[in-house]
Amino acid sequence: MPLMDERLEPGMVLRLRKTHPCGNRLWKILRLGAEIEIECLGCGRRLLMEPLLLRKMATKVENS
């Protein structure tokens, strides 16, 4: 179920539906704006993603 009603904030850790090539599914929100910057907690790769797409891909918020 997408996180459509969840308020996204920097520092939150999200579990995404698809596994990253490094084998990790956990991503940390670094920056909010027109695009959201997230960082893979496995390899450190950073991506910019549209907020609506990120909300559809995230399955739940992890305890950080």
ZASE-758506 format. One record per atom (N, C-alpha, C, O): atom name; x, y, z. Coordinates in Angstrom, 1 decimal, decimal comma, m for minus. Atoms other than C-alpha are relative to their C-alpha. Example, Ala and Ser with C-alpha at 12.3 -4.5 7.8 and 13.67 -1.06 7.14 Angstrom:
atom atom:N	px:0,9	py:m1,2	pz:0,0
atom atom:CA	px:12,3	py:m4,5	pz:7,8
atom atom:C	px:0,9	py:1,2	pz:0,0
atom atom:O	px:1,9	py:1,2	pz:0,7
atom atom:N	px:m0,9	py:m1,1	pz:0,0
atom atom:CA	px:13,7	py:m1,1	pz:7,1
atom atom:C	px:m0,8	py:1,1	pz:0,8
atom atom:O	px:m0,3	py:2,2	pz:0,9
This chain:
atom atom:N	px:0,8	py:m1,2	pz:0,0
atom atom:CA	px:0,0	py:0,0	pz:0,0
atom atom:C	px:0,9	py:1,2	pz:0,0
atom atom:O	px:1,8	py:1,4	pz:0,9
atom atom:N	px:m0,8	py:m1,2	pz:0,1
atom atom:CA	px:1,5	py:3,4	pz:m1,0
atom atom:C	px:m0,2	py:0,9	pz:1,2
atom atom:O	px:m1,2	py:0,8	pz:1,9
atom atom:N	px:0,0	py:m0,9	pz:m1,2
atom atom:CA	px:2,3	py:6,0	pz:1,6
atom atom:C	px:m0,6	py:1,4	pz:m0,4
atom atom:O	px:0,1	py:2,4	pz:m0,3
atom atom:N	px:0,6	py:m1,2	pz:0,5
atom atom:CA	px:m0,1	py:8,6	pz:0,2
atom atom:C	px:m0,3	py:1,0	pz:1,1
atom atom:O	px:m0,2	py:2,2	pz:0,8
atom atom:N	px:0,4	py:m0,9	pz:m1,0
atom atom:CA	px:m1,2	py:10,1	pz:3,5
atom atom:C	px:1,2	py:0,3	pz:1,0
atom atom:O	px:1,0	py:1,1	pz:1,9
atom atom:N	px:m1,1	py:m0,2	pz:m0,9
atom atom:CA	px:2,2	py:9,9	pz:5,3
atom atom:C	px:0,8	py:1,2	pz:m0,3
atom atom:O	px:1,0	py:1,5	pz:m1,5
atom atom:N	px:m0,8	py:m1,2	pz:0,2
atom atom:CA	px:4,1	py:13,1	pz:5,8
atom atom:C	px:1,5	py:m0,3	pz:m0,1
atom atom:O	px:2,0	py:m1,0	pz:0,8
atom atom:N	px:m1,4	py:0,3	pz:0,2
atom atom:CA	px:7,6	py:12,8	pz:4,4
atom atom:C	px:0,9	py:1,1	pz:0,6
atom atom:O	px:0,6	py:2,3	pz:0,4
atom atom:N	px:m0,9	py:m1,0	pz:m0,6
atom atom:CA	px:10,4	py:14,5	pz:6,3
atom atom:C	px:1,5	py:m0,5	pz:m0,2
atom atom:O	px:1,7	py:m1,7	pz:m0,3
atom atom:N	px:m1,5	py:0,4	pz:0,1
atom atom:CA	px:14,3	py:14,5	pz:6,0
atom atom:C	px:0,3	py:m0,9	pz:1,2
atom atom:O	px:m0,1	py:m0,6	pz:2,3
atom atom:N	px:m0,4	py:0,9	pz:m1,1
atom atom:CA	px:15,8	py:11,7	pz:8,0
atom atom:C	px:m0,8	py:m1,3	pz:0,0
atom atom:O	px:m0,4	py:m2,2	pz:0,7
atom atom:N	px:0,8	py:1,2	pz:0,0
atom atom:CA	px:13,0	py:9,2	pz:7,4
atom atom:C	px:0,6	py:m1,1	pz:m0,8
atom atom:O	px:1,2	py:m0,8	pz:m1,8
atom atom:N	px:m0,5	py:1,2	pz:0,7
atom atom:CA	px:13,9	py:5,7	pz:6,3
atom atom:C	px:m1,2	py:m0,7	pz:m0,6
atom atom:O	px:m2,1	py:m1,1	pz:0,1
atom atom:N	px:1,1	py:0,7	pz:0,7
atom atom:CA	px:11,6	py:4,1	pz:3,6
atom atom:C	px:0,5	py:m1,3	pz:m0,5
atom atom:O	px:1,6	py:m1,5	pz:m0,9
atom atom:N	px:m0,2	py:1,3	pz:0,7
atom atom:CA	px:11,4	py:0,6	pz:2,4
atom atom:C	px:m0,7	py:0,1	pz:m1,4
atom atom:O	px:m1,9	py:0,3	pz:m1,4
atom atom:N	px:0,6	py:m0,1	pz:1,3
atom atom:CA	px:10,8	py:0,6	pz:m1,4
atom atom:C	px:m0,3	py:m1,4	pz:m0,5
atom atom:O	px:0,2	py:m2,4	pz:0,0
atom atom:N	px:0,5	py:1,3	pz:0,5
atom atom:CA	px:9,1	py:m2,1	pz:m3,4
atom atom:C	px:1,1	py:m0,8	pz:m0,7
atom atom:O	px:1,2	py:m2,0	pz:m0,5
atom atom:N	px:m1,0	py:0,7	pz:0,7
atom atom:CA	px:12,0	py:m2,9	pz:m5,7
atom atom:C	px:1,3	py:0,0	pz:0,7
atom atom:O	px:1,7	py:1,0	pz:1,4
atom atom:N	px:m1,3	py:0,1	pz:m0,6
atom atom:CA	px:15,4	py:m4,0	pz:m4,6
atom atom:C	px:1,0	py:0,7	pz:m0,8
atom atom:O	px:1,0	py:0,6	pz:m2,1
atom atom:N	px:m1,1	py:m0,7	pz:0,7
atom atom:CA	px:18,4	py:m1,8	pz:m5,5
atom atom:C	px:1,0	py:m1,0	pz:m0,5
atom atom:O	px:1,1	py:m2,1	pz:0,1
atom atom:N	px:m1,0	py:0,9	pz:0,4
atom atom:CA	px:21,1	py:m3,5	pz:m7,5
atom atom:C	px:1,0	py:m0,5	pz:1,0
atom atom:O	px:1,6	py:m1,5	pz:0,9
atom atom:N	px:m0,9	py:0,4	pz:m1,0
atom atom:CA	px:23,3	py:m3,5	pz:m4,4
atom atom:C	px:m0,7	py:m1,0	pz:1,0
atom atom:O	px:0,0	py:m1,6	pz:1,9
atom atom:N	px:0,7	py:1,0	pz:m0,8
atom atom:CA	px:20,6	py:m5,8	pz:m2,7
atom atom:C	px:m0,7	py:0,6	pz:1,2
atom atom:O	px:m1,3	py:m0,1	pz:1,9
atom atom:N	px:0,7	py:m0,7	pz:m1,1
atom atom:CA	px:19,2	py:m3,2	pz:m0,3
atom atom:C	px:m1,3	py:0,6	pz:m0,4
atom atom:O	px:m1,5	py:1,0	pz:m1,6
atom atom:N	px:1,3	py:m0,6	pz:0,3
atom atom:CA	px:15,6	py:m1,9	pz:m0,1
atom atom:C	px:m0,3	py:1,2	pz:0,9
atom atom:O	px:m1,3	py:1,8	pz:0,7
atom atom:N	px:0,2	py:m1,1	pz:m0,9
atom atom:CA	px:16,1	py:0,8	pz:2,5
atom atom:C	px:0,6	py:1,3	pz:m0,5
atom atom:O	px:1,8	py:1,3	pz:m0,9
atom atom:N	px:m0,4	py:m1,3	pz:0,5
atom atom:CA	px:16,4	py:4,5	pz:1,5
atom atom:C	px:m0,3	py:1,1	pz:1,0
atom atom:O	px:m1,3	py:1,0	pz:1,7
atom atom:N	px:0,1	py:m1,1	pz:m0,9
atom atom:CA	px:16,9	py:7,6	pz:3,6
atom atom:C	px:m0,3	py:1,3	pz:m0,7
atom atom:O	px:0,3	py:1,6	pz:m1,7
atom atom:N	px:0,3	py:m1,2	pz:0,6
atom atom:CA	px:15,3	py:10,9	pz:2,7
atom atom:C	px:1,0	py:1,1	pz:0,5
atom atom:O	px:1,2	py:1,3	pz:1,7
atom atom:N	px:m1,0	py:m1,0	pz:m0,3
atom atom:CA	px:17,9	py:13,6	pz:2,5
atom atom:C	px:m0,5	py:1,5	pz:m0,1
atom atom:O	px:m0,2	py:2,3	pz:0,7
atom atom:N	px:0,4	py:m1,3	pz:0,3
atom atom:CA	px:16,2	py:16,6	pz:1,0
atom atom:C	px:m1,4	py:0,0	pz:m0,6
atom atom:O	px:m1,7	py:m0,8	pz:m1,5
atom atom:N	px:1,3	py:m0,1	pz:0,6
atom atom:CA	px:12,6	py:17,7	pz:0,1
atom atom:C	px:0,0	py:1,2	pz:m0,8
atom atom:O	px:0,7	py:2,2	pz:m0,6
atom atom:N	px:0,2	py:m1,2	pz:0,9
atom atom:CA	px:11,5	py:20,1	pz:m2,6
atom atom:C	px:m0,8	py:m0,5	pz:m1,2
atom atom:O	px:m1,7	py:m1,4	pz:m1,0
atom atom:N	px:0,7	py:0,4	pz:1,2
atom atom:CA	px:10,2	py:19,8	pz:m6,1
atom atom:C	px:0,3	py:m1,5	pz:m0,4
atom atom:O	px:m0,5	py:m2,2	pz:m0,9
atom atom:N	px:m0,4	py:1,3	pz:0,1
atom atom:CA	px:12,1	py:16,6	pz:m6,2
atom atom:C	px:0,6	py:m0,4	pz:1,4
atom atom:O	px:1,1	py:0,4	pz:2,1
atom atom:N	px:m0,5	py:0,5	pz:m1,3
atom atom:CA	px:13,1	py:14,4	pz:m3,2
atom atom:C	px:1,3	py:m0,7	pz:m0,2
atom atom:O	px:1,4	py:m1,6	pz:m1,1
atom atom:N	px:m1,3	py:0,7	pz:0,1
atom atom:CA	px:16,7	py:13,4	pz:m2,7
atom atom:C	px:0,0	py:m1,2	pz:1,0
atom atom:O	px:m0,2	py:m0,9	pz:2,2
atom atom:N	px:m0,1	py:1,1	pz:m0,9
atom atom:CA	px:17,1	py:9,9	pz:m1,3
atom atom:C	px:1,3	py:m0,7	pz:m0,1
atom atom:O	px:2,0	py:m0,6	pz:m1,2
atom atom:N	px:m1,3	py:0,7	pz:0,0
atom atom:CA	px:20,1	py:7,8	pz:m0,4
atom atom:C	px:m0,2	py:m1,4	pz:0,4
atom atom:O	px:m0,8	py:m1,7	pz:1,4
atom atom:N	px:0,0	py:1,5	pz:m0,3
atom atom:CA	px:20,5	py:4,0	pz:m0,5
atom atom:C	px:0,8	py:m0,2	pz:1,2
atom atom:O	px:2,0	py:0,3	pz:1,3
atom atom:N	px:m0,7	py:0,3	pz:m1,2
atom atom:CA	px:21,5	py:2,8	pz:2,9
atom atom:C	px:1,0	py:m1,2	pz:m0,1
atom atom:O	px:1,8	py:m1,5	pz:0,8
atom atom:N	px:m0,9	py:1,1	pz:0,3
atom atom:CA	px:23,4	py:m0,1	pz:1,3
atom atom:C	px:1,3	py:0,5	pz:m0,6
atom atom:O	px:2,4	py:0,2	pz:m0,1
atom atom:N	px:m1,2	py:m0,4	pz:0,7
atom atom:CA	px:25,8	py:1,5	pz:m1,1
atom atom:C	px:0,2	py:1,5	pz:0,0
atom atom:O	px:1,3	py:2,0	pz:m0,4
atom atom:N	px:m0,2	py:m1,5	pz:0,0
atom atom:CA	px:25,3	py:5,3	pz:m0,6
atom atom:C	px:m0,4	py:0,7	pz:m1,2
atom atom:O	px:m0,2	py:1,9	pz:m1,3
atom atom:N	px:0,4	py:m0,7	pz:1,3
atom atom:CA	px:23,9	py:6,0	pz:m4,1
atom atom:C	px:m1,1	py:1,0	pz:0,3
atom atom:O	px:m2,0	py:0,7	pz:1,1
atom atom:N	px:1,0	py:m1,1	pz:m0,2
atom atom:CA	px:21,8	py:9,2	pz:m4,2
atom atom:C	px:m0,8	py:0,1	pz:m1,3
atom atom:O	px:m0,2	py:0,1	pz:m2,4
atom atom:N	px:0,9	py:m0,2	pz:1,1
atom atom:CA	px:18,8	py:9,7	pz:m6,4
atom atom:C	px:m0,9	py:1,2	pz:0,2
atom atom:O	px:m1,2	py:1,5	pz:1,4
atom atom:N	px:1,0	py:m1,0	pz:m0,1
atom atom:CA	px:16,4	py:12,6	pz:m7,1
atom atom:C	px:m1,3	py:m0,7	pz:m0,6
atom atom:O	px:m1,2	py:m1,3	pz:m1,7
atom atom:N	px:1,2	py:0,6	pz:0,4
atom atom:CA	px:12,8	py:11,4	pz:m7,4
atom atom:C	px:m1,2	py:0,9	pz:0,2
atom atom:O	px:m1,2	py:1,7	pz:1,2
atom atom:N	px:1,2	py:m0,8	pz:m0,2
atom atom:CA	px:9,4	py:13,0	pz:m7,9
atom atom:C	px:m0,8	py:m0,5	pz:1,2
atom atom:O	px:m0,8	py:m1,7	pz:1,4
atom atom:N	px:0,7	py:0,4	pz:m1,2
atom atom:CA	px:7,3	py:13,0	pz:m4,7
atom atom:C	px:m1,1	py:m1,0	pz:m0,2
atom atom:O	px:m1,2	py:m2,0	pz:0,5
atom atom:N	px:1,1	py:0,9	pz:0,2
atom atom:CA	px:4,3	py:11,2	pz:m6,2
atom atom:C	px:0,6	py:m1,4	pz:m0,4
atom atom:O	px:0,0	py:m2,4	pz:0,1
atom atom:N	px:m0,7	py:1,3	pz:0,3
atom atom:CA	px:6,6	py:8,4	pz:m7,7
atom atom:C	px:0,5	py:m0,6	pz:1,2
atom atom:O	px:0,4	py:m1,8	pz:1,4
atom atom:N	px:m0,6	py:0,6	pz:m1,2
atom atom:CA	px:8,4	py:8,0	pz:m4,4
atom atom:C	px:m1,1	py:m0,6	pz:0,9
atom atom:O	px:m1,0	py:m1,7	pz:1,5
atom atom:N	px:1,1	py:0,4	pz:m0,9
atom atom:CA	px:5,1	py:7,7	pz:m2,5
atom atom:C	px:m0,6	py:m1,3	pz:m0,6
atom atom:O	px:m1,1	py:m2,2	pz:0,2
atom atom:N	px:0,5	py:1,2	pz:0,6
atom atom:CA	px:3,9	py:5,0	pz:m5,0
atom atom:C	px:1,0	py:m1,2	pz:0,2
atom atom:O	px:0,6	py:m2,3	pz:0,4
atom atom:N	px:m1,0	py:1,1	pz:m0,1
atom atom:CA	px:7,2	py:3,0	pz:m4,7
atom atom:C	px:0,3	py:m0,4	pz:1,5
atom atom:O	px:0,7	py:m1,6	pz:1,7
atom atom:N	px:m0,3	py:0,4	pz:m1,4
atom atom:CA	px:7,5	py:3,1	pz:m0,9
atom atom:C	px:m1,1	py:m0,8	pz:0,6
atom atom:O	px:m2,3	py:m0,6	pz:0,4
atom atom:N	px:1,0	py:0,8	pz:m0,6
atom atom:CA	px:5,8	py:0,4	pz:1,1
atom atom:C	px:m0,3	py:0,3	pz:1,4
atom atom:O	px:m1,4	py:0,2	pz:1,9
atom atom:N	px:0,2	py:m0,4	pz:m1,4
atom atom:CA	px:6,4	py:1,5	pz:4,6
atom atom:C	px:1,2	py:0,8	pz:0,5
atom atom:O	px:2,3	py:0,9	pz:m0,1
atom atom:N	px:m1,0	py:m0,8	pz:m0,6
atom atom:CA	px:8,4	py:3,8	pz:6,9
atom atom:C	px:0,7	py:m0,9	pz:1,1
atom atom:O	px:0,0	py:m1,5	pz:1,9
atom atom:N	px:m0,7	py:0,8	pz:m1,0
atom atom:CA	px:11,1	py:2,0	pz:8,9
atom atom:C	px:0,4	py:0,8	pz:1,2
atom atom:O	px:0,5	py:2,0	pz:1,1
atom atom:N	px:m0,5	py:m0,7	pz:m1,2
atom atom:CA	px:12,2	py:2,8	pz:12,4
atom atom:C	px:1,4	py:0,3	pz:m0,2
atom atom:O	px:2,2	py:m0,6	pz:m0,4
atom atom:N	px:m1,4	py:m0,4	pz:0,2
atom atom:CA	px:15,4	py:4,8	pz:12,1
atom atom:C	px:0,7	py:0,3	pz:1,3
atom atom:O	px:1,9	py:0,6	pz:1,3
